[in-house]
Amino acid sequence: MTVEQRLAELEQQFVELRNQVLGIKPVKKDWRSTVGTMPDDDLTRSAYKLGEEWRKQEQEP
């Protein structure tokens, strides 16, 4: 494969990758998009409670 052929191949790959990246839209992150994603059941409430206890322990000096 010649240098010119390799360069042409790399340029084509770059164009394809650039088009993929430019086509990606950022994810909107706010509380409205996460509310309701976890079910309101015993397991979720238990996980929330454990997380809250851990955060309190982390805040202690």
C-alpha positions in Angstrom: 0.0 0.0 0.0 1.4 3.4 -0.9 1.6 6.4 1.3 -1.0 8.1 -0.9 -3.4 5.2 -0.6 -2.9 5.0 3.2 -3.5 8.7 3.5 -6.7 8.5 1.4 -7.9 5.6 3.7 -7.1 7.6 6.9 -8.9 10.7 5.5 -12.0 8.6 4.8 -12.0 7.1 8.3 -11.6 10.6 9.7 -14.6 11.9 7.7 -16.7 9.0 9.0 -15.6 9.5 12.6 -16.2 13.2 12.4 -19.7 12.7 11.1 -20.5 10.3 13.9 -19.2 12.7 16.6 -21.0 15.7 15.1 -24.2 13.7 15.0 -24.1 12.9 18.7 -26.3 15.2 20.8 -25.4 15.8 24.4 -27.6 14.2 27.0 -29.8 16.6 28.9 -29.1 16.1 32.6 -31.4 17.5 35.1 -33.7 16.3 37.8 -36.7 16.1 35.6 -35.1 13.5 33.4 -34.3 11.2 36.3 -37.5 11.5 38.4 -39.4 8.2 38.2 -36.6 6.1 36.7 -36.3 4.1 39.9 -39.4 2.1 41.2 -40.9 3.0 44.5 -40.4 -0.3 46.2 -38.6 -1.7 49.3 -35.3 -2.3 47.6 -35.1 1.3 46.2 -36.1 2.8 49.6 -33.5 0.6 51.3 -30.8 1.7 48.8 -31.7 5.3 49.3 -31.5 4.9 53.1 -28.1 3.3 52.9 -26.9 6.0 50.6 -28.1 8.7 53.0 -26.4 7.0 55.9 -23.1 6.8 53.9 -23.3 10.4 53.0 -23.8 11.4 56.6 -20.8 9.3 57.7 -18.6 11.0 54.9 -19.5 14.4 56.3 -18.3 13.6 59.8 -14.8 14.8 60.6 
